Amino acid sequence: MTGRRDEGSEPLCIVVMGVCGTGKTTLAVQLAKRLGWPYAEADDFHPQANIDKMASGQPLNDDDRWPWLRALRDWIGEQAATGHSTLVTCSALKRAYRDVLRQARARVCFVELDLDEEDLRERMAQRDHFMPVSLLRSQLDTLEPLDADEDGFRLLSNASPEELADIVLKRLR
């Protein structure tokens, strides 16, 4: 797989999704190394007000998320317009959020990472991130797993990043 599309083919955007602590960034970095595609971390698209809200322990609501998701969608579309396939990390917790990302002019495929709550809490406690562990429950309550009719698949993220990247690439070929 190359980052540039073949003549007549649509660029691909792989969205690594799931709640905080599932390893989205770790997997996406591994995939970016292998594929050489442009990569975007959705956290970088949050306005400061969203970051401040989460850092204070308040979960985001839909009104907070729509502009953030549209900005990410637009980045995917801009990259696709230049012929580039992309990698994105985004919680994409609800189908409606994924629908916004699917509006980009690219094939958007979701890789949903899943892990049990105890392991998620442990991972979150060990990292330096604006999202406190106290918001994990709100993310789990909001999560709408991929539906069968959505382009994508779910992976248990308890394997190494290298193994997970192998699985993703095999599934996409």
trRosetta pair geometry for C-beta under 8 A, 3 or more apart (Angstrom, degrees):
i j d omega theta_ij theta_ji phi_ij phi_ji
1 12 7.8 -55 -159 46 128 140
1 35 5.8 -28 95 -129 110 102
1 85 7.3 -69 170 69 108 161
1 169 7.4 -141 9 -141 129 95
1 172 7.3 3 -62 115 150 123
1 173 7.5 -122 -45 -92 108 80
2 35 7.8 154 -135 -169 20 76
2 36 7.5 -25 -150 66 59 115
2 85 7.8 127 104 25 46 122
3 35 6.5 114 -67 150 83 91
3 36 5.5 -101 -31 101 121 85
3 37 4.3 165 -107 -101 102 68
3 38 6.9 104 -155 -5 132 71
3 84 5.3 -8 162 -145 97 81
3 85 5.3 -141 -148 48 49 85
3 86 8.0 62 -148 -71 94 45
4 83 5.2 18 -149 137 77 112
4 84 6.6 -39 -93 -95 51 55
4 85 7.7 -108 -38 4 8 87
5 9 4.9 -156 -174 83 100 89
5 10 6.7 -100 -134 137 144 9
5 11 4.8 -97 -56 -74 124 68
5 83 5.0 -128 26 -163 94 78
5 84 7.7 -120 -19 -64 86 10
5 85 6.6 123 -66 -42 80 90
6 9 4.4 50 59 15 86 125
10 80 7.6 1 -177 -159 74 119
10 106 6.2 151 163 -146 96 47
10 107 4.9 105 107 -24 123 98
11 79 7.1 -169 154 117 159 85
11 80 4.0 -161 54 -129 139 83
11 83 6.4 165 -69 -170 118 30
11 84 6.0 46 -133 90 141 30
11 85 4.6 -168 -165 -80 83 59
11 86 7.2 44 158 -3 121 81
11 105 8.0 63 44 115 107 71
11 106 4.4 -52 86 -125 93 106
11 107 7.1 -170 94 25 42 77
12 85 4.3 13 53 -135 74 117
12 86 7.8 -162 99 35 53 53
12 106 6.5 150 -115 173 10 105
12 107 5.0 -29 -109 70 66 103
12 108 8.0 149 -165 -89 53 26
12 109 6.4 -9 -166 7 101 114
12 172 7.7 105 175 -165 158 128
13 76 4.8 9 -99 -149 158 119
13 79 7.8 111 -90 77 107 126
13 80 7.1 -65 -46 -64 109 114
13 85 6.7 -164 -71 -163 44 65
13 86 4.7 -2 -116 63 84 94
13 87 7.5 173 -160 -85 61 20
13 88 6.0 15 179 1 106 115
13 101 7.7 -138 107 169 140 104
13 104 6.4 22 2 89 154 145
13 106 4.7 84 -15 110 105 138
13 107 7.0 176 23 84 69 49
13 108 4.8 -18 68 -108 107 71
13 109 7.1 165 82 25 53 66
14 28 8.0 174 104 -118 106 85
14 31 6.7 -98 87 155 148 159
14 85 7.8 44 -8 167 86 103
14 86 7.5 -155 30 100 65 51
14 87 5.2 -15 65 -114 98 70
14 88 7.2 172 87 29 50 68
14 109 5.5 -26 -108 73 62 96
14 111 6.1 16 -176 -8 98 114
14 168 7.2 76 -160 177 145 127
14 172 7.3 -46 -91 -89 123 151
15 88 4.8 -22 -109 74 72 103
15 89 7.6 135 -163 -110 60 19
15 90 5.6 -38 -163 38 109 107
15 92 6.0 71 149 -32 134 154
15 98 7.7 170 87 -128 156 88
15 101 6.1 46 -74 157 157 156
15 108 6.0 22 -13 -173 118 96
15 109 7.1 174 22 83 76 41
15 110 4.9 -29 72 -106 102 67
15 111 7.0 177 85 23 48 70
15 152 7.7 -49 61 -100 92 135
16 24 4.6 151 120 -151 108 80
16 27 5.3 172 -141 86 152 118
16 28 4.8 -138 20 -63 143 99
16 31 7.6 173 -50 12 130 143
16 87 7.1 16 -10 -173 105 92
16 88 7.2 -175 23 90 69 48
16 89 4.9 -28 68 -106 100 72
16 90 7.7 127 69 26 52 57
16 111 5.0 -25 -109 69 63 107
16 113 6.5 28 -178 -21 89 114
17 24 6.9 34 -103 -112 10 125
17 89 7.7 163 -79 -159 41 52
17 90 5.8 -23 -101 81 85 69
17 91 6.3 68 -157 172 78 19
17 92 3.9 -57 -127 49 133 117
17 93 7.8 -170 180 -64 110 39
17 98 7.5 -11 -95 -91 165 107
17 110 5.2 -18 11 -159 130 104
17 111 6.8 149 22 72 74 49
17 112 5.2 -33 77 -102 97 63
17 113 7.1 176 82 16 42 77
17 152 8.0 4 27 -166 122 156
18 22 3.8 -30 111 33 138 164
18 24 5.9 -173 47 -64 96 106
18 91 6.7 -81 82 -140 24 57
18 112 5.6 119 -70 -166 91 62
18 113 3.9 -90 -13 61 156 79
18 114 6.4 -148 -127 -68 129 45
18 115 7.9 78 168 8 144 88
18 143 7.8 18 -150 -122 53 129
18 157 7.4 -166 63 -19 174 141
19 22 5.9 108 62 -30 62 113
19 91 6.4 43 -108 -143 33 104
19 93 7.0 60 -83 -101 72 105
19 120 6.6 12 98 -144 118 146
19 136 6.6 82 162 -150 129 73
19 139 4.0 121 -136 136 107 127
19 140 5.9 0 -86 -70 161 63
19 143 5.9 -62 -55 -67 106 130
20 91 7.2 -27 -49 -97 65 117
20 120 7.2 102 93 -173 67 107
20 124 5.8 63 128 -98 110 119
20 129 7.4 172 -158 115 123 153
20 131 5.0 -143 -109 116 156 151
20 135 7.2 61 16 92 145 101
20 136 6.2 -109 62 -101 108 78
20 139 5.9 169 9 -18 90 172
21 115 7.0 -112 118 65 92 135
21 119 7.7 160 147 120 118 69
21 120 4.0 112 99 -157 138 74
21 121 7.4 28 -154 -46 173 19
21 123 4.1 132 -159 84 99 119
21 124 4.3 -62 -78 -53 126 90
21 127 7.7 -171 -103 17 77 133
21 136 6.9 -3 8 -112 136 118
22 113 3.8 139 151 108 126 117
22 114 6.7 -15 -133 -77 127 12
22 115 5.2 174 -121 7 74 112
22 120 6.8 -14 -67 -108 63 102
22 123 8.0 146 -55 79 18 160
22 157 5.0 108 178 29 80 156
23 26 4.5 -55 -166 46 83 119
23 27 5.5 82 132 -23 94 99
23 113 5.8 -140 59 -179 86 159
23 115 7.5 94 0 -33 104 140
23 123 7.5 -85 -57 -158 79 157
23 157 4.6 -179 37 173 127 137
23 161 6.9 -151 177 -89 124 89
23 164 7.4 133 118 6 136 172
24 27 6.2 -66 -153 39 24 104
24 28 6.1 18 158 -16 65 113
24 89 4.1 118 147 -150 114 114
24 90 7.7 -164 -173 22 151 22
24 91 7.8 -102 -44 -81 162 50
24 113 6.1 -154 -74 22 70 139
25 28 5.7 -58 -141 40 30 110
25 29 6.1 32 160 -22 66 105
25 41 6.3 23 -109 -118 104 113
25 89 5.4 -19 -79 -71 59 173
26 29 6.1 -54 -149 33 25 110
26 30 6.7 25 152 -17 60 107
26 161 4.9 -115 149 -93 100 129
27 30 5.6 -57 -153 36 34 113
27 31 6.3 30 152 -16 69 106
27 111 7.4 -130 131 110 146 137
27 113 6.8 179 -1 -72 151 138
27 157 7.2 -92 -47 -130 132 116
27 161 5.6 -158 -91 -140 54 87
27 164 5.1 -71 -115 111 112 135
27 165 6.4 176 -156 -68 75 79
27 168 7.3 113 179 -28 117 147
28 31 5.6 -54 -146 39 34 110
28 32 6.1 38 153 -24 67 105
28 39 6.0 132 158 -152 108 121
28 41 7.6 154 90 -89 152 75
28 87 5.1 150 -157 155 94 122
28 88 7.4 -88 -130 103 140 10
28 89 4.7 -104 -24 -56 155 105
29 32 5.6 -50 -143 34 31 114
29 33 6.6 37 154 -23 62 101
29 39 7.4 92 -95 -178 49 166
29 161 7.7 -15 68 -172 91 147
30 33 5.9 -51 -155 29 30 113
30 34 6.8 19 152 -11 62 108
30 161 4.4 174 -47 156 148 110
30 162 6.4 -147 -152 -82 139 46
30 164 7.2 99 71 74 151 96
30 165 4.3 -120 127 -59 120 138
31 34 5.8 -63 -151 41 34 106
31 35 5.7 4 164 2 73 118
31 37 7.7 -25 134 39 93 114
31 87 5.4 156 99 -113 121 147
31 165 5.3 -170 -72 -128 69 103
31 168 6.4 -48 -92 89 123 147
31 169 7.6 173 -123 -59 91 96
32 35 6.3 -66 -128 51 25 93
32 36 7.3 91 178 -82 56 14
32 37 6.2 -108 -125 58 67 74
32 39 4.3 -26 -99 -56 137 141
32 87 5.3 -125 -74 44 88 151
33 36 7.9 9 179 -63 18 54
34 165 6.2 139 -5 171 146 133
34 169 7.0 -75 123 -71 150 142
35 85 7.6 -84 165 97 132 118
35 87 7.0 132 61 -43 138 123
37 84 6.8 138 -152 178 83 95
37 85 5.2 -66 -124 96 132 83
37 86 5.5 175 160 -117 117 28
37 87 5.3 118 89 -14 120 93
38 79 5.4 -143 65 -130 144 137
38 84 5.5 42 10 155 118 143
38 86 5.0 -37 77 -115 90 90
38 87 7.4 -175 95 30 44 73
39 86 7.0 160 -90 -168 33 77
39 87 4.5 -16 -110 71 83 104
39 88 7.4 174 -158 -79 55 38
40 44 6.8 -122 -170 54 78 122
40 45 7.3 41 170 -39 118 116
40 72 6.8 163 124 -140 139 86
40 75 5.6 97 -86 126 166 146
40 76 7.7 -115 30 -66 143 72
40 86 6.8 9 5 177 101 125
40 87 7.4 170 26 91 60 57
40 88 4.9 -8 66 -112 94 81
40 89 7.6 -151 100 27 56 66
41 44 4.9 87 78 -7 90 107
41 88 8.0 172 -86 -156 18 56
41 89 5.3 -4 -127 50 60 111
42 45 5.5 -56 -162 30 51 114
42 46 7.5 68 144 -37 70 87
42 68 7.3 73 178 163 96 106
42 72 5.4 -1 -121 -99 90 143
42 88 6.4 69 -54 176 92 96
42 89 5.7 -122 3 95 92 63
42 90 3.7 100 -49 -97 151 79
42 91 7.1 -125 80 2 150 68
43 46 5.9 -32 -164 0 45 116
43 51 7.9 82 -172 -95 86 103
43 89 7.8 -14 -5 94 88 108
43 130 7.9 149 -160 36 124 115
45 68 5.5 119 117 -160 100 76
45 71 4.6 170 -170 101 116 122
45 72 4.9 -173 45 -65 176 86
45 75 7.2 -117 -91 -12 132 140
46 50 4.1 -116 -170 78 107 130
46 51 5.3 123 115 -50 129 86
46 68 5.4 5 -102 -119 58 127
47 50 5.3 101 59 3 70 99
47 51 7.6 -140 101 -1 40 88
47 67 6.9 12 -19 101 122 129
47 68 7.0 -118 -2 -77 79 91
48 51 5.5 -57 -150 39 40 112
48 52 6.0 41 153 -21 72 106
49 52 5.7 -53 -145 38 30 112
49 53 6.3 34 154 -24 63 106
49 64 7.7 -138 111 -134 101 100
50 53 5.6 -54 -148 34 30 114
50 54 6.4 24 157 -12 65 105
50 60 5.9 16 -147 -100 97 125
50 64 5.3 130 -105 -180 98 111
50 65 8.0 105 -122 -81 135 50
50 68 6.3 38 -50 -65 168 136
51 54 6.1 -58 -148 40 29 105
51 55 6.0 29 155 -20 65 112
51 130 5.4 -14 -164 149 88 168
52 55 5.7 -56 -141 39 28 112
52 56 6.3 23 159 -16 63 109
53 56 6.1 -65 -154 37 26 106
53 58 4.8 -77 180 76 81 112
53 60 6.3 101 102 -85 133 72
53 64 6.7 -98 59 -126 162 151
54 57 7.8 73 180 -53 34 11
54 58 6.8 -102 -87 68 28 62
54 59 7.3 41 -108 -118 75 31
54 60 6.5 -24 -67 -41 98 93
54 130 5.7 81 96 128 110 102
54 131 5.4 -40 162 -100 126 69
54 132 7.6 177 159 11 74 77
54 135 6.4 -13 -155 -59 86 169
55 130 4.5 -60 -80 -169 96 96
55 131 7.8 -77 -80 -73 53 30
55 132 7.3 103 -146 -27 36 97
57 132 5.6 -24 -94 41 75 142
57 134 5.4 -3 -138 83 101 136
57 135 6.7 -165 -149 -55 50 96
59 135 5.5 149 -85 -142 83 103
59 138 3.9 -117 -82 145 147 160
59 139 7.6 -166 -127 -52 118 64
59 142 7.7 172 -178 -36 139 137
60 64 4.0 -127 -160 86 96 140
60 65 5.5 108 139 -55 128 91
61 64 5.3 103 52 6 60 102
61 65 7.3 -131 104 -4 33 96
62 65 5.6 -65 -147 40 35 109
62 66 6.4 45 161 -39 72 96
62 96 7.8 -4 -131 99 120 139
63 66 6.4 -35 -142 10 30 111
64 67 7.9 -75 178 34 31 94
64 68 7.1 14 143 -6 65 123
65 68 5.4 -72 -154 46 44 115
65 69 5.7 39 157 -22 82 109
65 97 6.4 -53 152 -106 136 115
66 69 5.9 -59 -144 38 27 107
66 70 6.3 26 159 -18 65 108
66 100 7.3 -173 -139 -97 63 156
67 70 5.7 -56 -145 38 32 111
67 71 6.4 36 155 -23 65 104
68 71 5.9 -55 -152 32 28 111
68 72 6.7 24 152 -14 62 106
69 72 5.7 -56 -150 38 34 111
69 73 6.2 39 151 -22 67 105
69 90 7.8 95 -115 -165 78 141
69 97 5.5 -138 -104 -153 148 81
69 100 4.3 60 141 101 127 149
69 101 6.5 -93 -169 -54 97 79
70 73 5.4 -50 -144 36 34 116
70 74 6.3 37 154 -23 65 104
70 100 6.3 -85 -73 -176 60 125
71 74 5.7 -53 -149 34 29 112
71 75 6.7 33 151 -21 62 102
72 75 5.7 -50 -152 31 34 112
72 76 6.7 36 150 -19 65 102
72 88 6.6 104 -175 -157 113 140
72 90 6.1 94 -180 -90 164 139
72 101 6.5 -31 107 -103 111 95
73 76 5.7 -55 -154 34 33 112
73 77 6.3 30 151 -17 66 109
73 100 5.5 -109 -54 148 140 82
73 101 5.3 -147 -89 -114 89 42
73 103 5.5 21 -164 66 140 98
73 104 4.9 -154 -164 -59 73 94
74 77 5.5 -55 -147 40 33 113
74 78 6.2 38 153 -23 67 103
74 104 7.6 -150 -70 -103 17 95
75 78 5.7 -50 -145 33 31 112
75 79 6.5 29 156 -16 63 104
75 86 7.9 160 129 -165 89 167
75 88 7.9 131 92 -100 117 123
76 79 6.0 -60 -154 38 29 108
76 80 6.2 26 151 -18 65 110
76 86 5.8 -148 -127 57 72 147
76 88 6.5 -44 -81 -46 109 144
76 101 6.8 75 4 -161 158 80
76 104 3.8 -22 98 -135 118 162
76 106 5.7 -116 159 28 102 134
76 108 7.0 27 175 -92 155 111
77 80 5.5 -55 -142 39 32 111
77 81 6.2 39 155 -28 65 103
77 103 8.0 -35 -62 113 126 73
77 104 4.3 -142 -59 -146 81 81
77 105 5.0 75 -134 23 89 85
77 106 6.9 -150 -95 -10 48 99
78 81 5.7 -49 -149 28 29 115
78 82 7.2 16 154 -7 59 103
79 82 6.2 -67 -160 41 34 101
79 84 4.4 -79 175 77 89 113
79 85 7.9 -14 136 121 116 4
79 86 4.7 71 105 -57 157 130
79 106 7.7 -1 83 -56 91 148
80 83 7.5 59 -174 -71 36 10
80 84 6.7 -106 -83 64 30 62
80 85 7.8 47 -101 -93 74 37
80 86 7.3 -84 -56 -4 76 114
80 104 6.3 129 2 158 142 102
80 105 5.1 -174 101 90 139 79
80 106 3.8 -137 -92 -64 144 108
81 105 6.7 65 -66 71 78 129
85 106 7.4 140 -120 -157 58 129
86 106 7.3 10 25 172 103 173
88 101 7.7 -167 90 -148 155 131
90 97 7.8 -160 146 148 120 119
90 101 6.9 166 73 -82 160 146
91 97 7.8 -12 91 127 81 160
91 139 6.7 -99 -156 -145 138 116
92 97 5.1 -174 -144 109 53 115
92 98 4.9 71 -172 -77 111 83
92 101 6.5 -39 -109 -3 119 147
92 110 6.5 -138 111 -126 156 126
93 97 6.1 57 47 27 60 149
93 139 6.3 -132 -102 -158 140 74
93 142 4.6 31 148 118 144 107
93 143 4.9 -94 -156 -96 91 54
93 144 6.7 92 150 19 62 72
94 97 4.7 102 60 1 80 99
94 98 7.2 -146 100 -1 46 85
94 142 6.5 -73 -53 167 95 91
94 143 7.8 -149 -67 -135 54 23
94 144 4.9 59 -129 18 53 120
95 98 5.4 -56 -150 40 39 112
95 99 6.2 49 148 -29 68 100
95 144 5.2 -70 -21 103 84 139
95 147 6.5 20 -99 -9 131 116
95 150 7.2 -133 -127 -73 97 137
96 99 5.4 -44 -149 27 34 119
96 100 7.2 40 150 -22 60 94
97 100 5.8 -46 -161 25 37 112
97 101 7.0 31 145 -11 64 103
98 101 5.6 -54 -153 39 41 111
98 102 6.2 44 148 -24 69 106
98 108 7.8 171 -174 124 81 131
98 110 6.3 -28 -134 -65 127 145
98 146 7.9 110 -85 -107 170 76
98 150 6.7 12 134 -143 152 137
99 102 5.5 -53 -145 35 33 115
99 103 7.2 49 150 -35 59 92
100 103 5.8 -43 -167 9 36 117
101 104 6.2 -24 179 -5 52 111
101 108 5.4 159 131 -165 95 159
102 108 4.9 -138 -103 50 60 135
104 108 6.1 100 52 -58 110 123
107 151 7.0 -109 -180 151 90 165
108 151 6.7 125 89 73 57 126
109 151 4.9 -87 -108 136 68 105
109 152 5.2 151 -177 -84 64 75
109 172 6.9 126 110 -111 163 108
110 146 5.8 177 92 -94 131 126
110 150 6.4 -11 32 145 127 119
110 151 6.8 117 14 92 79 65
110 152 3.2 -24 63 -96 76 159
110 153 7.8 168 92 24 69 37
111 152 6.2 -142 -63 -157 34 101
111 153 6.5 -4 -120 63 62 72
111 155 6.4 -2 -178 6 93 116
111 168 5.6 -4 -114 -118 151 115
112 145 6.4 102 169 -150 164 75
112 146 5.0 -145 -22 -18 143 115
112 152 6.4 89 -16 144 91 127
112 153 7.1 -139 29 111 86 31
112 154 4.3 -32 74 -106 109 75
112 155 7.1 157 81 21 55 64
113 154 7.8 165 -82 -157 14 64
113 155 5.8 -27 -108 71 60 89
113 156 8.0 78 -161 -154 61 12
113 157 4.1 33 -166 -49 107 132
113 164 7.9 19 -109 -154 110 143
114 145 7.8 12 -83 -114 126 113
114 154 5.7 24 -13 -176 123 108
114 155 7.0 172 23 85 83 38
114 156 5.6 -51 75 -103 92 53
114 157 6.5 155 55 0 36 89
115 119 4.9 -99 162 87 113 124
115 120 5.4 142 93 -61 109 87
115 123 7.7 39 108 -2 157 142
115 156 6.8 109 -86 -164 59 67
115 157 5.0 -63 -55 56 108 96
115 158 6.3 133 -118 -58 97 84
116 119 5.1 85 64 14 79 104
116 120 7.0 -145 99 -9 37 92
117 120 5.4 -55 -145 36 34 115
117 121 6.3 36 158 -21 68 102
117 136 7.1 125 -150 144 88 128
117 140 6.5 3 -99 -86 109 157
118 121 5.9 -52 -150 33 30 110
118 122 6.6 29 152 -18 62 107
119 122 5.6 -54 -148 37 34 114
119 123 6.3 34 154 -19 67 105
119 158 7.1 -42 -170 -96 169 101
120 123 5.8 -56 -148 37 30 110
120 124 6.2 26 156 -17 66 109
120 136 5.9 143 127 -151 121 136
121 124 5.8 -58 -145 39 28 109
121 125 6.2 30 156 -23 64 108
121 133 5.7 68 -145 -158 75 119
121 136 6.2 -130 -85 29 74 172
122 125 5.9 -56 -148 33 27 111
122 126 6.7 18 156 -15 61 112
123 126 6.0 -70 -155 38 30 107
123 127 6.7 12 158 -14 67 114
124 127 6.3 -69 -146 35 32 103
124 129 7.3 -83 -150 48 75 127
124 131 7.2 -82 -147 104 115 98
124 132 7.9 83 161 168 122 29
124 133 4.6 140 111 -97 127 83
124 136 6.2 -136 -9 -67 166 125
125 133 5.6 15 -71 -69 76 141
131 135 5.7 -100 -170 59 87 133
132 135 5.6 103 68 -1 73 96
133 136 5.7 -20 -171 -15 54 117
134 137 7.6 -43 176 18 44 101
135 138 5.2 -51 -164 38 66 114
135 139 6.3 68 140 -23 81 100
136 139 5.7 -59 -154 36 36 111
136 140 6.3 32 153 -17 70 106
137 140 5.7 -54 -146 38 33 110
137 141 6.2 33 155 -19 66 107
138 141 5.7 -54 -145 39 31 112
138 142 6.2 29 155 -18 64 110
139 142 5.8 -60 -146 39 30 109
139 143 6.4 47 154 -42 65 99
140 143 5.7 -37 -147 9 32 120
144 147 7.9 -13 150 -43 100 91
145 154 6.6 0 -164 -84 111 140
146 150 4.7 -128 -163 69 90 132
146 152 5.2 -124 -129 85 152 117
146 153 7.3 -133 75 -110 161 12
146 154 6.0 -162 32 -54 119 97
147 150 5.0 101 57 -10 74 104
153 171 5.9 -103 33 -178 150 152
155 164 6.1 116 144 -141 151 97
155 167 6.2 125 -118 107 136 142
155 168 7.4 -66 -38 -69 154 84
156 159 7.4 91 96 -11 81 91
157 164 6.4 23 -129 -100 72 145
159 163 4.0 -96 155 88 124 131
159 164 5.3 154 79 -53 107 81
159 167 7.6 95 65 -13 154 134
160 163 4.6 94 55 7 82 102
160 164 7.0 -149 92 -4 42 86
161 164 5.6 -55 -145 39 32 111
161 165 6.2 35 155 -22 66 105
162 165 5.8 -53 -148 35 29 111
162 166 6.6 35 151 -22 62 103
163 166 5.5 -50 -152 31 34 115
163 167 6.6 34 151 -19 64 103
164 167 5.6 -53 -152 34 34 112
164 168 6.4 35 152 -20 67 104
165 168 5.7 -52 -146 36 33 112
165 169 6.3 28 158 -15 66 107
166 169 6.1 -62 -148 40 26 106
166 170 6.3 25 156 -18 64 109
167 170 5.9 -58 -148 37 28 110
167 171 6.2 26 156 -18 65 109
168 171 5.9 -61 -149 38 28 110
168 172 6.3 15 158 -12 65 113
169 172 5.9 -62 -143 42 30 106
169 173 6.4 37 159 -33 65 105
170 173 6.1 -51 -147 21 29 113
